[in-house]
Amino acid sequence: MEKTVVLTGGTGGLGSALIRRLIAGDYRLAVTYLLPEEARVFENELDIDEDRLMLTRVDATNAEAVASLFEDVSERWGNIHGLVSLVGGWAGGRDVEETDDVRFERMLDLNLRSAFYAVRAGVPYLKESGWGRIILIGSRAAIDYPTSQAAFNIAKAGVVALGKSAANELEGTGVTANVLMPSVIDTPATRASLPYADYVNWPTPDEIAAVAEFLLTEESSVMNGALVPVYGQT
């Protein structure tokens, strides 16, 4: 049976890696983007049958837009079996006392509110299907709390709380919720921002996507409420 998975913010490095894996399997994918250039790069890199891909512009920080997304996917393909919330962003350089309201709200919007709106909108459809998987993207920073990135740490800690809350609420429904916990992901953007770092042991998007792919399977049913470390050897 083909399974339908919604990936919010799926045009980034991790999203693209996961989509390459899922499209080789038995999945239909609804992928959101925000900026037109994201969609163009995505379409150029991935040649996917339109019957199995729904690429749609959605502001994941807008609750109504996210709710409409799930309605549209349900109308097109029926049951929804998975949600992967990939929208996020990092801002560093500020401790708590130095964090202004704009930076704080931006981190909450990108990392926490986007995930919350997706889970809130998606859960009824997953429960209706009688089987489902939710994957959120937390961060090692949510439990290690590095200095000079307070707003990011706080937002990702909220994502952890969201995943744990959803997991407890969904027990017995056939739907699970787990949180991937990356550290530094080896992408061109990360290397550019940290030019002198030793990136040899950083996890790649494809390595993390392999873990996410497993969490979407039947075999992952014993995992619910897990914080899954994908740190590489860092």
For each residue, the residues with C-beta under 8 A, 3 or more apart:
1: 26
2: 26 27 28 52
3: 26 27 28 81 82 216
4: 27 28 29 30 73 77 78 79 80 81 82
5: 22 27 28 29 30 80 81 82 83 84 216
6: 30 32 69 70 73 80 82 83 84 118 122
7: 10 15 18 19 29 30 31 32 83 84 86
8: 32 58 60 66 69 83 84 85 86 87 114 118
9: 12 15 32 33 34 60 85 86 87 88 114
10: 7 15 16 18 19 29 31 32 33 42 84 86
11: 15 16 31 32 33 38 39 41 42
12: 9 15 16 38 86
13: 16 17 185 187 189 205
14: 17 18 86 137 185 205 208 209 212
15: 7 9 10 11 12 18 19 31 84 86
16: 10 11 12 13 19 20 42 45 46 205
17: 13 14 20 21 204 205 206 208 209
18: 7 10 14 15 21 22 84 86 209 212 213
19: 7 10 15 16 22 23 29 31 46 48
20: 16 17 23 24 46 206 209
21: 17 18 24 25 206 209 210 213
22: 5 18 19 25 27 29 213 216
23: 19 20 27 29 46 48 52 53
24: 20 21
25: 21 22 213
26: 1 2 3
27: 2 3 4 5 22 23 52 82
28: 2 3 4 5 51 52 53 54 77
29: 4 5 7 10 19 22 23 48 52 53 54
30: 4 5 6 7 54 56 69 72 73 76 77
31: 7 10 11 15 19 42 53 54 55 56
32: 6 7 8 9 10 11 56 57 58 60 69 87
33: 9 10 11 38 39 42 55 56 57 58
34: 9 38 57 58 59 60
35: 38 39
36: 39 40 57
37: 40 41
38: 11 12 33 34 35 41 42
39: 11 33 35 36 42 43 55 57
40: 36 37 43 44
41: 11 37 38 44 45
42: 10 11 16 31 33 38 39 45 46 55
43: 39 40 46 55
44: 40 41
45: 16 41 42
46: 16 19 20 23 42 43
47:
48: 19 23 29 52 53
49: 52 53
50: 53
51: 28
52: 2 23 27 28 29 48 49
53: 23 28 29 31 48 49 50
54: 28 29 30 31 72 73 76 77
55: 31 33 39 42 43
56: 30 31 32 33 69 72
57: 32 33 34 36 39
58: 8 32 33 34 62 65 66 68 69
59: 34 62 65
60: 8 9 32 34 65 66 85 87 114 117 118
61: 87 109 110 113 114 117
62: 58 59 65 66 117
63: 66 67 117 120 121
64: 67 68
65: 58 59 60 62 68 69
66: 8 58 60 62 63 69 70 114 117 118 121
67: 63 64 70 71 117 121
68: 58 64 65 71 72
69: 6 8 30 32 56 58 65 66 72 73 121
70: 6 66 67 73 74 80 121 122 125
71: 67 68 74 75
72: 30 54 56 68 69 75 76
73: 4 6 30 54 69 70 76 77 80 125
74: 70 71 77 78 79 80 125
75: 71 72
76: 30 54 72 73
77: 4 28 30 54 73 74 80
78: 4 74
79: 4 74 125 128 129
80: 4 5 6 70 73 74 77 83 122 125 126 129 132
81: 3 4 5 126 129 131 132 133
82: 3 4 5 6 27 126 132 133 134 135 216
83: 5 6 7 8 80 118 119 122 126 132 133 134 135
84: 5 6 7 8 10 15 18 134 135 212 216
85: 8 9 60 114 115 118 119 134 135 136 137
86: 7 8 9 10 12 14 15 18 137
87: 8 9 32 60 61 110 111 114 115 118
88: 9 110 111 114 137
89: 106 107 110 111
90: 149 152
91: 94 103 106 107 149 151 152
92: 148 149 152
93: 148 149
94: 91 98 99 100 103 148 149 150 151
95: 98 99 147 148 150
96: 99 150
97:
98: 94 95
99: 94 95 96 103 104 150 151
100: 94 103 104
101: 104 105
102: 105 106
103: 91 94 99 100 106 107 151
104: 99 100 101 107 108 151 154
105: 101 102 108 109
106: 89 91 102 103 109 110 151
107: 89 91 103 104 110 111 112 151 152 154 155
108: 104 105 111 112 113 151 154 155 158
109: 61 105 106 112 113 114
110: 61 87 88 89 106 107 113 114 155
111: 87 88 89 107 108 114 115 152 155 156 158 159
112: 107 108 109 115 116 155 156 158 159 162
113: 61 108 109 110 116 117
114: 8 9 60 61 66 85 87 88 109 110 111 117 118
115: 85 87 111 112 118 119 136 137 159 162
116: 112 113 119 120 158 162
117: 60 61 62 63 66 67 113 114 120 121
118: 6 8 60 66 83 85 87 114 115 121 122
119: 83 85 115 116 122 123 134 136 162 166 177
120: 63 116 117 123
121: 63 66 67 69 70 117 118 124 125
122: 6 70 80 83 118 119 125 126 134
123: 119 120 126 127 134 166 170 175
124: 121 127 128
125: 70 73 74 79 80 121 122 128 129 132
126: 80 81 82 83 122 123 129 131 132 133 134 173 175
127: 123 124 130 132 170 173 174 175
128: 79 124 125
129: 79 80 81 125 126 132
130: 127 173 174
131: 81 126 174 175
132: 80 81 82 83 125 126 127 129 173 174 175 176
133: 81 82 83 126 175 176 177 178 215 216 217 220
134: 82 83 84 85 119 122 123 126 163 166 170 175 176 177 178
135: 82 83 84 85 177 178 179 180 212 215 216
136: 85 115 119 159 162 163 177 178 179 180
137: 14 85 86 88 115 159 179 180 182
138: 142 156 159 160 163 179 180 181 182 227
139: 142 152 153 156 159 181 182 183
140: 143 144 181 182 183 229 231
141: 144 145 146 149 152 153 156
142: 138 139 145 153 156 157 159 160 181
143: 140 157 160 181 227
144: 140 141
145: 141 142 153
146: 141 149 153
147: 95
148: 92 93 94 95
149: 90 91 92 93 94 141 146 152 153
150: 94 95 96 99 153 154
151: 91 94 99 103 104 106 107 108 154 155
152: 90 91 92 107 111 139 141 149 155 156
153: 139 141 142 145 146 149 150 156 157
154: 104 107 108 150 151 157 158
155: 107 108 110 111 112 151 152 158 159
156: 111 112 138 139 141 142 152 153 159 160
157: 142 143 153 154 160 161
158: 108 111 112 116 154 155 161 162
159: 111 112 115 136 137 138 139 142 155 156 162 163 179
160: 138 142 143 156 157 163 164 179 227
161: 157 158 164 165
162: 112 115 116 119 136 158 159 165 166
163: 134 136 138 159 160 166 167 177 178 179 225 227
164: 160 161 167 168 179 225
165: 161 162 168 169
166: 119 123 134 162 163 169 170 177
167: 163 164 170 171 176 177 178 224 225
168: 164 165 171 225
169: 165 166
170: 123 127 134 166 167 173 175 176 177 224
171: 167 168 224
172:
173: 126 127 130 132 170
174: 127 130 131 132
175: 123 126 127 131 132 133 134 170
176: 132 133 134 167 170 220 221 223 224 225
177: 119 133 134 135 136 163 166 167 170 224 225
178: 133 134 135 136 163 167 215 220 223 224 225 226 227 228
179: 135 136 137 138 159 160 163 164 226 227 228
180: 135 136 137 138 208 211 212 215 228 230
181: 138 139 140 142 143 227 228 229 230 231
182: 137 138 139 140 185 203 208 230 231
183: 139 140 202 203 230 231 232 234
184: 190 194 197 199 202 232 234
185: 13 14 182 190 202 203 204 205 208
186: 190 191 199 202 203 204 205 232
187: 13 190 191 205
188: 191 192
189: 13 192 193
190: 184 185 186 187 193 194 199 202
191: 186 187 188 194 195 197 199
192: 188 189 195
193: 189 190
194: 184 190 191 197 199
195: 191 192
196:
197: 184 191 194
198: 201
199: 184 186 190 191 194 202
200:
201: 198 232 233 234
202: 183 184 185 186 190 199 232 234
203: 182 183 185 186 207 208 230 231 232
204: 17 185 186 207 208
205: 13 14 16 17 185 186 187 208 209
206: 17 20 21 209 210
207: 203 204 210 211 230 232
208: 14 17 180 182 185 203 204 205 211 212 230
209: 14 17 18 20 21 205 206 212 213
210: 21 206 207 213 214
211: 180 207 208 214 215 228 230
212: 14 18 84 135 180 208 209 215 216
213: 18 21 22 25 209 210 216 217
214: 210 211 217 219 220
215: 133 135 178 180 211 212 220 223 228
216: 3 5 22 82 84 133 135 212 213 220
217: 133 213 214 220
218: 221
219: 214
220: 133 176 178 214 215 216 217 223
221: 176 218
222:
223: 176 178 215 220 226 228
224: 167 170 171 176 177 178
225: 163 164 167 168 176 177 178
226: 178 179 223
227: 138 143 160 163 178 179 181
228: 178 179 180 181 211 215 223
229: 140 181
230: 180 181 182 183 203 207 208 211
231: 140 181 182 183 203 234
232: 183 184 186 201 202 203 207
233: 201
234: 183 184 201 202 231
